[in-house]
Amino acid sequence: MSKHLTSNEIKMRRNNSKKIIYVNDGNREEEISVSLNETVFDLKKKIEQKFHLGNGILKGKNIRKKGLKDRTFKDLEGDETTLAYNHIHSESRIYFNVLKNKGGI
């Protein structure tokens, strides 16, 4: 006899499973495997490692996402929010920049 899963159990399994997302710095794109239970902070750490950036260089910086069906980019919420909360899906595109906008002339 098979056990029927509750909606919470299904959600937990989905959020714990690994997803492949694509991260782009404007010059190159890399695949990163994530769990939707991970936070934006965790993702920033993975990006820093994958792109050989200094530890903590993305702290305080916004990173943006664009889903397969999205027309525009959207900033991810605060570092403490999960990737599930930010509606990250398999094959989502994440964009970041470490340069500071100096503005002006």
Contacts in CASP RR format, 6 or more apart in sequence:
PFRMAT RR
TARGET T0000
AUTHOR 0000-0000-0000
METHOD contacts of the structure
MODEL  1
MSKHLTSNEIKMRRNNSKKIIYVNDGNREEEISVSLNETVFDLKKKIEQK
FHLGNGILKGKNIRKKGLKDRTFKDLEGDETTLAYNHIHSESRIYFNVLK
NKGGI
5 13 0 8 1.000
14 36 0 8 1.000
15 35 0 8 1.000
15 36 0 8 1.000
15 37 0 8 1.000
15 82 0 8 1.000
15 84 0 8 1.000
16 35 0 8 1.000
16 36 0 8 1.000
16 37 0 8 1.000
17 35 0 8 1.000
17 36 0 8 1.000
18 33 0 8 1.000
18 34 0 8 1.000
18 35 0 8 1.000
19 33 0 8 1.000
19 34 0 8 1.000
19 35 0 8 1.000
19 36 0 8 1.000
19 83 0 8 1.000
19 88 0 8 1.000
19 89 0 8 1.000
19 90 0 8 1.000
19 92 0 8 1.000
20 31 0 8 1.000
20 32 0 8 1.000
20 33 0 8 1.000
20 90 0 8 1.000
20 91 0 8 1.000
21 31 0 8 1.000
21 32 0 8 1.000
21 34 0 8 1.000
21 88 0 8 1.000
21 90 0 8 1.000
21 91 0 8 1.000
21 92 0 8 1.000
21 93 0 8 1.000
21 94 0 8 1.000
22 29 0 8 1.000
22 30 0 8 1.000
22 31 0 8 1.000
22 32 0 8 1.000
22 91 0 8 1.000
22 92 0 8 1.000
22 93 0 8 1.000
22 94 0 8 1.000
23 29 0 8 1.000
23 30 0 8 1.000
23 31 0 8 1.000
23 32 0 8 1.000
23 47 0 8 1.000
23 50 0 8 1.000
23 51 0 8 1.000
23 93 0 8 1.000
23 94 0 8 1.000
23 95 0 8 1.000
23 96 0 8 1.000
24 30 0 8 1.000
24 93 0 8 1.000
24 94 0 8 1.000
24 95 0 8 1.000
24 96 0 8 1.000
25 51 0 8 1.000
25 95 0 8 1.000
25 96 0 8 1.000
25 97 0 8 1.000
25 98 0 8 1.000
26 95 0 8 1.000
26 97 0 8 1.000
29 93 0 8 1.000
30 50 0 8 1.000
30 51 0 8 1.000
32 43 0 8 1.000
32 46 0 8 1.000
32 47 0 8 1.000
32 50 0 8 1.000
32 94 0 8 1.000
34 42 0 8 1.000
34 43 0 8 1.000
34 46 0 8 1.000
34 83 0 8 1.000
34 88 0 8 1.000
35 83 0 8 1.000
36 82 0 8 1.000
36 83 0 8 1.000
36 84 0 8 1.000
36 88 0 8 1.000
37 82 0 8 1.000
37 83 0 8 1.000
37 84 0 8 1.000
38 82 0 8 1.000
38 83 0 8 1.000
39 79 0 8 1.000
39 80 0 8 1.000
39 81 0 8 1.000
39 82 0 8 1.000
39 83 0 8 1.000
40 63 0 8 1.000
40 76 0 8 1.000
40 77 0 8 1.000
40 78 0 8 1.000
40 79 0 8 1.000
40 80 0 8 1.000
40 81 0 8 1.000
40 82 0 8 1.000
40 83 0 8 1.000
40 86 0 8 1.000
41 79 0 8 1.000
41 80 0 8 1.000
43 63 0 8 1.000
43 76 0 8 1.000
43 83 0 8 1.000
43 94 0 8 1.000
44 56 0 8 1.000
44 58 0 8 1.000
44 59 0 8 1.000
44 61 0 8 1.000
44 63 0 8 1.000
44 79 0 8 1.000
45 56 0 8 1.000
47 53 0 8 1.000
47 58 0 8 1.000
47 63 0 8 1.000
47 94 0 8 1.000
47 96 0 8 1.000
48 54 0 8 1.000
48 55 0 8 1.000
48 56 0 8 1.000
48 57 0 8 1.000
48 58 0 8 1.000
53 98 0 8 1.000
57 98 0 8 1.000
58 96 0 8 1.000
58 98 0 8 1.000
59 79 0 8 1.000
60 79 0 8 1.000
61 96 0 8 1.000
61 97 0 8 1.000
61 98 0 8 1.000
62 75 0 8 1.000
62 76 0 8 1.000
63 75 0 8 1.000
63 76 0 8 1.000
63 94 0 8 1.000
63 95 0 8 1.000
63 96 0 8 1.000
64 73 0 8 1.000
64 74 0 8 1.000
64 75 0 8 1.000
64 76 0 8 1.000
64 94 0 8 1.000
64 95 0 8 1.000
64 96 0 8 1.000
65 73 0 8 1.000
65 74 0 8 1.000
65 76 0 8 1.000
65 86 0 8 1.000
65 87 0 8 1.000
65 88 0 8 1.000
65 92 0 8 1.000
65 93 0 8 1.000
65 94 0 8 1.000
65 95 0 8 1.000
66 72 0 8 1.000
66 73 0 8 1.000
66 74 0 8 1.000
66 92 0 8 1.000
66 93 0 8 1.000
66 95 0 8 1.000
67 89 0 8 1.000
67 91 0 8 1.000
67 92 0 8 1.000
67 93 0 8 1.000
68 89 0 8 1.000
68 91 0 8 1.000
68 92 0 8 1.000
73 95 0 8 1.000
76 86 0 8 1.000
76 94 0 8 1.000
77 85 0 8 1.000
77 86 0 8 1.000
88 94 0 8 1.000
END
